[in-house]
Amino acid sequence: MQLMAAPPGATTVINDREVDYFCGTSYFSLHGHPCLIQAACDATKKYGLGSGTSRAGYGNNQVLLDVEENAARFFEEERALYFVSGYLGNAILLQGLASQYDAVFVDQESHYSVMDGISMVNKPTTIFAHRDPDDLRNKLQAKLLPGQRPLVISDGIFPASGEIAPLGEYDQVLAEYDQALLCVDDAHATGVLGKKGQGTLEYCNVQSEGRYSTGTMSKAFGGHGGIITGSESFIERLNADSRLAIASSPVPIPAAAATAKSLEILSHQPELRQQLWNNVAYAKNAFRAIGFHTIPDTPVPIICLSANGVDLQAVQQHLFEKGIVVHYIPGGSYSSVPASGAIRIAIFSTHSKEQIDRLAATMSAIL
């Protein structure tokens, strides 16, 4: 068992050893940021740990409203909906939009939260090939009945492979259908992709009517909970037509206060995003230099390394012995993992070039 004894960051402590940390999703190392910790402590002293009831049952407070107000400003929308877990976001979207579509079309490698969300609505569902707009077009033509309105849903960034969904091409396919909807699970893109950090819809330039995303505050933002933003009427519709947000307990006060602060930090310090992108480009070039030529040239802070005939779990262990932590994922054990398995490397804005060089050089020596 590996026990972490410090916040995630460029370095952390695992099993009483300080290590270079290339796992997880703390892309800006905000989970241990002193301003977030202070905000959590201050709010806890004032409000306690939580309301003990749903927001509908007098469980609302200014801390939760601060998150929604800060998120609305960050995403340049009228309003935001903040709920207890990003995992619920896809179900909230699918339930809240249920009157607006007749059939669901989903990428075959979509995250479990997408598939679970689909299972909560009584709609015919078709799976299309991974990141394949041509197959999406064919499936729409074959499966959609006359007059039916489609909803297409996919991860924005796939969590293990680091691939970006081709949302621009999906948008073009859906232009052939009146009232077609596109929904994106943007857990790994929220705060990371796009000039303003607004995610894959911004990055792919498809921010328009009928294009929706759900994100999480527990990854890049270093906080907790899920977030959906949009117009006043859209958020009201989600609250009216999905019971998940309104009937569940809200995010605990300390985590919510930290989340509100993290939104302020990433709003006012866009240079953190540029530093992350710089580190990502540097790391991807380093791995191409040692023979991994298929790494996509994107700002996604996830590097997926797969090699046939190589014991990647042993590679992970060798790296750990050298004080470097990466994540080995067996094939078939998680969405978007190559069949042969993979080593998933997460790049943070706080990693130094020396750490990245050491990781690449050690990996090259092992292989």
C-alpha positions, 0 to 999 in steps of 0.5 A: 500500500502506498500512503501519501503523507503530504499534499500532491505537488511536484514533490510529495511524501509517499511511504515516508519518502520524498518523491518527484510526483507525476501522478493524479490531477493536481495540475497547478499544485493547488491542493496544498496552496496556503491560500486555499488552506487558509480559506478552508480554515476560516470558513470552517470556524464560521460555518462548521463542516457542513449544513447537515442538509440539502441546499433546498432544506435551508442548507444554502450559505454564502460559501456555496454562493461564492463558488457559483458566483466565481465560477460564473465569472470564470466561465463568463456565464450568467450562472453556475450550479455547484454540486457535491461531486463532479461524477454527477455532472453528466447525469445532471446534464442528461436529466436536466436536458431530457425534454430537449433530445430523443436519443443519445450517441456516446463515444465508446471510451467515455468515462464511467460517469458518462455511462452511469449518467446515460443509464439514469435516463430512459433514452435509446443509446448508440455507441460510436467509435472512439473519437471518430466523427465519420462513425458518428455521422454513420450511426446518426444516419442509421439509428436516428428516426425522422424527427428525433433530436440527438444528444452526443456526449463524450469526454473532453479529455480522456483521462488515461490517454490524454486524447482530446475529443474532436469536438469541432468535427462533431459540431459540424456533423451535428449541424445537419440536425435541428436542435442537436445537443453536444455535451462534454465531460470536461473533468480534466480540461476545466481550468486547463484548456483554452486561452481562458481555461474554460475547457475543450469547448473553448479550445475547439471553438464550439462555444455556442447554443446547445453545447454544454459541459460539466467540470470538476473542481477537484482536479486542476482547481484543487478544491472539490465538487462539480460545476455546470455553468450557463444561462439563468434559464438553463441552470433553472431548468437543471434544478427543476428537471434533475433531483441530483443537485437539489436533493443531495448534501452540498460540498462540505464547507472547507472544500467549498471555501477552498474551491472559491479561492482557487477560482480567484487564483486561476482567474487572476493568474493566467500565467499559471496556465501558460507555465503548465503549457510550457512544461507540457511541451517540454515534457512531450519533447523529452519523451519524443527524444527517447523514442515515444514518437506518437505523443500528440502535440497538445497542451493536455498535461497527460502523457500516456506511454505504452509499449508492447512487450514491456513490463510497464508495472516493473517500469513503474516500480523501478521508477519508484525505487529511484524516487519518481512516482508515475501511474501504471494502468493495466489494459482494460482496467479504465476508460481509454487505456491501451489494450497493452496497458500504459504508464500515465504521467501527469505534468504540473505547472510546478514541475521543474525542467530538472525533474522532467529531465530526470524522469525522461532520462531514468525512463530511457535507462530502464527501457 
